Amino acid sequence: MSEVNGRIWVDPEGVSALGDRYADHAVMYDDYLRRLQALRVQYADAWGDDDMGREFSQKFLSGLDNLENLVGGVKGSLEYTAAGLRESGKMYREVDDDARTAGYKMGHDFSNLSVTGGGSAAPLEPRSGAPLEPRSAMPLEPLSGTPLGARSGTRLEARSGTPLEPRLSEPTLGTPAGSLASPAEPLLPTTNGLVAATPAISSYVERPEFRTALVGGQPLPSGFRLEALNPMPDGTTRVDANLYDSVSPVVYTSVTAPDGTAIDPDGRQFFLVKDNPHADPLAAGYRPMYVGYTADGSATPL
């Protein structure tokens, strides 16, 4: 039975601080890139002009290219995550401030309410209009018919019998019926076959080449898989976040085959996900948590 619930408690300052830490790591990887570029400038032509020197120089530069792609991919992921966390922290803070302001305003408004007493009623004014004209009465004519004659009845004779004597009854102990009565509960209106509407989630495509794909030049982490989600009519994608231990949109990061060929999502949006083994959407009491993602990867709870 699933124990996943549908509530999230967020500390806006903590989310923003986490984004700052990701940004600090991105600065470190930016420094790594500058060092690699310095190595390229220093040793690109340092291996001689003979065949062996040119061959070694080519392999050296190819190795630097791979390192730069690797470090650049990690740097891009860190910068994207930092920007997303900072923006999310800002949004959470604004929502929290708006909620507090609305709560204070409602408390102030309700405190000013007072019970009004009875007042004088407005006098009724006669309605203006044309007066009704009197009409002459129509005399009623007697209806013709056959008069009903009286019928002779049968006289009832008294029968002899034993008269009933009055008896004194004994009082019985009991509970008054009023004490057993329970207050009636109001009837709730019912609807036939109507259930609460829930947001639809995006369908996804998972092709064989996704299993060996490189995201930012790196293979998929253990337990993760790559999905291509179909967008909704409004251009967003929607998921049930409780079905995953981790779900991240892949934006601003390359998705390629092992040979470096770019993988086309065909108008879909790539997501890197890790399934939640404890989630059971068919279990009683399961509560989904729907989250929508825009094309730039911004998440919005639904």
N, C-alpha and C positions, 0 to 999 in steps of 0.2 A: 504494500500500500504506500502511495506516495506521501511524503511529508513536506513537499514543496508548497510554499504559500505564495501569495501574490502581493506582498507588501515590501517596500524598500525604505529604509531609514537612511537619510543622506546628511552628512555634515558638509555644508558648502565650503567652509574654510579648509577642511581636510582634503576635499577633492581638488581645490586650487593648489594646495601645498604639494599634493602628489604630482600635479602637472608641472610644478616648478622643479621637482626632483628629476622628472623625465627630461625636462629641458636642460638641466645640468649635465645629464648623461649625453645628451645630443651634442653639447659643446665639446665634451671629451672626444667623441667620435669625429667631430669636425677637425679637431687638432690632429687626430690620426691621419685624416685625409691630407692635411697640409704636409705632414711628415713624409707620406708616400709620394706626394708630388715633388718634394725636395729630393728624395732618393731618385726619382725618375730623371730630374734635371742633372743631378750629379753623376749618375752612372749610365745614362742612356748611351753615350758614345765612348765609354771607357773600356771597351773590350777588344779594341783593335779593328783593323780593316780587312783581315784575312777571313776566309770562309768560316773557320771555327769561331772567331770573334763575333762575326755577324750572326751566326747561328745562336751563340750563347746570349748575345744582346737581345735577339728576338724572343727567346724563351724567358729572359729576365723581364722584358717589358710585358710579355703576356701574363707572367705571374703577378706583376704589379697591377695590370688591368683587372684580374680576378679579385685581388685584394681590395682595390678601389670599389669595385661593384659590391663586394660583400660589406665593406665598411659603409659605403654610401647607402645601401639598402637598410642597414640597421639604423643609421643616422636619420634617414627619412621616416622610418617607423617610429623612432623616438620623438621626432619633432611633431609628427601627426598626432601621436598619443598625447603629448604635452599640450598641444593646441586644443585638442578635444576635451581634455580634463579641465583646462583653464576656462574654456567657454562653458562647459557644463557647470563648473563651480559658480561662474557668474550668473548663469540662468537660475540655478537652485537658490542662490542668494536673493535674486530679484523676486522669485516666487515666494520665498519665505518672508521677505519684507512686505510684499503685497498682502500676503495672508495676515501678517501681524497688523498692518494698517487697517485692513477690512475688519479684523476682530475688534480693534479698539473703537472703530467707528460704529460698529453694530452695538458694542457695549454702551457707548455714549448715547446712541439713539434710543436704545431700550430703557436706559435709566431715566430718560426724560418723559417716558410715557406715563400717563396718569389715568385713573378710572374716572370717567365723566359721569356726573349725576344726571337726574331727570331734569329736563328743561320744559319750557312752555311750548305747547304745540302751536303750529301756525293755524290761524282760523281758516275755516273752509269758506271759499268764495263761491257764490252761486254761479253755475255755468251759464254763459250767454248763449242764446239760440232762439229760434222761432218758437213762440208758444203753440201748444197743441190745441187744435180746434175741436170743440165738442161735436160729437156725432149723435144723431138720433138713434134711439134703441129700436131694435127689430122685435116685434111681438112673436112669441113662441106659439106655434100651432100644435094642437094635440095630435099625437100619432094614432093612426087607426090600428086596431088589433083585436084579438079575441080575449075577453076578460077571463081570468082564472077563477073557477069556482072552488069553494071550500070543500075539502074531503073529510069524510067522517073518520075519526081515529079509533083505534082499539084501546079499550080501557085495560090498564095493567092491574092485575089482582095481586094482593099481598100474599106471600107464602109463609106458612108457619115454620118456625125453626127455633133453635136455641140461641138466645141472645148472648153476646160476648161480654164477659165481665172485665172491667179494667184491672190491669196488673201493674204492680210497681217494679220497675227494672232496677238492676244494680249498676251503680256507676263503674265504668271501666277506665283503667289508667292507660294513657297513650301520649303521643306527641302531637301537638297541634300541627295541622298540615302546613301552616304558614312557616314554621321553623324548618321544614324540610325543603322549602322552595329555595332554589339557587338563582342568583341574578342572571338574567338572560344576557348572552353575549351577542354583540351586533354581528349581523351577517356581512361577510366580505363579498364584494362583487367578484364573480368568477368569469373567466374567459375560456372559451373552448379552443384548445389546441394552440394557444399563443404562448411563446417562450421568449425570454429576453434575447435580443439580438446580440451577437458577439462579432468582433471584427474578424474578417477572414485573414488568414496568413498566406504568404506567398508560396507558390509551388517552386520546386527547385529542380535543377538538372545536375546529375553527377556522371561524368564521362570517365572512361578508363584512363585517359591521359591526365586527369586531375590527380590521380594517386601518386604520380611521379613528378608533379609540377614543382617548380621552384618559385617561391614567393620572396621577392627581394633578393634573388640569388641563393636562397637557402631552401633546403628540403623541408617538407612539412614536419612539424614536431610530432613526437610519438603520441598517438591517441587522437590526433587532429585529422580532419579531412577538409577538402575544398569543395564548396557548393557554389552553383550559379543560380541565384534566385531571380524569378520572374518578377518584374515590377508591377505594381498595381496601376489602375487607370490614372491615378494622380502622380505617377512617377516614383512613388516611394515603395520600399519593400517592408514587409511585416513578418515578424517571427514571434513564436511563443518562447520567451527567454528561459522559462522554467524547464524546457526540454534540453537545455545545454548547460554544461559546466562553464563553457566559454564560447562566446560568439563575437566575432570582430569583422566588420566590413573591410575589404581590401581595396583601398583607394590610395592614389599617389604612389603605388608600389607595383613593380613589374611582376607579371605572372607568366612564366616561360616554361617550355619543355627543357629537359636536361641538355639538349643541344643548343639552347639559347633562342629557339623559335618562340615568338610570342603566342600565347593562347588567347584566342578571341572569345569573349563571353557571349557573343551574338546578341547584344542589347541587354543582357542580364547584368547582375551585380554580383561579384565574387564575395564570398564570405568564408572565413576560416573558423571552423566550429569544432567543438569537442562535446560529444553527447553526454547527457546526465544519465547514468545507469539507474538512478533511483526514481526517475520521473516516469509516471504511468498516467497518461491522460485519460485512460478509461477507468481509473480507480475512483471509488466513491469519495466525494469531498475534494477532488482535485481542482485546484484553482489556477488557471493559466495567467500568465503575465505577458500581455501583448506589448511589443515595442516596435515602433516604426523607424526606418532609417531613410534619410534623404540621399540623393545621389552623391553628396560629398561626405557621407558617412556619419552625419549628425544623428544622434538617437533621440527619440521622443516617445515617452510612455503614452499608451493609448487608454 
